[in-house]
Amino acid sequence: MPGPTSSRPCRHIFPIRPMMTDCLIVDDDPFQGKLLTHQLHNLGAGKVDTCTSAREVLQRIDEGKAPDLLILDLNLPEMDGLEMLRHLASRRYAGDLILVSGEEEPILTTAARLAREHGLCLLGHLHKPVTIEALSPLLVCQRRPESGRGPARRYDATALCLALQNRQLCGFYQPKVRIADARVAGAEYLVRWHHPEDGLVFPDAFVPVAEDSGLIGRLTTYVLDDALGQLQTWQQQGLQLTMAVNVS
């Protein structure tokens, strides 16, 4: 007579959005590189490259070949992860970033905080060996930047008014993951400005202008409308997620 059977709970694996086509894995362990490549292809990624050198990544960025998604091992032989983050920030890397490491959680948490302080678009951090169940929630809200980060300068009210009128502002989505089961529970809306000349402009360059010029109401309405529209799209796709929006 057969004994009792049990099954593991099935976790939903979210597909990568079609817009994410260019992924770069930076890891000096060939096995980890192959493992992540296989997982990304299973999740629907297009082009996936691997390299073992941080300097090769920086050279690609300098040549205008920055990837849409960078999966970065913090333990590289010629450059530690914290130094690499500073180099990415100085080059205004505007793609998405995932940190991986075999180190303890405090080290990963410190690196993640530093990445956000530098203005990098961090999707999250993962422990090695990375599993597809842990990787996929970080990619569900992934959104490809269209261009590099613009210069750190403030814009005037006229330019911001035109940006609102021409719908040049858009949302990036930072996943909010439940600790209990590592599943995505929602997302935080992060507003960015796709400036026609300066590329990707971060909110520290235009939110103060909105506050000082009386445009903050229009900006808030714009952001809420965009965020709720995306939330409705996710719900229509069967994704029961929440949305967080920062209001100034």
Sequence and secondary structure as in RCSB ss.txt:
>XXXX:A:sequence
MPGPTSSRPCRHIFPIRPMMTDCLIVDDDPFQGKLLTHQLHNLGAGKVDTCTSAREVLQRIDEGKAPDLLILDLN
LPEMDGLEMLRHLASRRYAGDLILVSGEEEPILTTAARLAREHGLCLLGHLHKPVTIEALSPLLVCQRRPESGRG
PARRYDATALCLALQNRQLCGFYQPKVRIADARVAGAEYLVRWHHPEDGLVFPDAFVPVAEDSGLIGRLTTYVLD
DALGQLQTWQQQGLQLTMAVNVS
>XXXX:A:secstr
                 TT  EEEEE S HHHHHHHHHHHHHTT SEEEEES HHHHHHHHHTT   SEEEEESB
 SSSBHHHHHHHHHHTT  SEEEEEESS HHHHHHHHHHHHHTT EEEEEEESS  HHHHHHHHTT    SS B 
 S    HHHHHHHHHTT EEEEEEEEE TTT  EEEEEEEEEEEETTTEEE GGGTHHHHHHHT HHHHHHHHHH
HHHHHHHHHHHTT   EEEE   
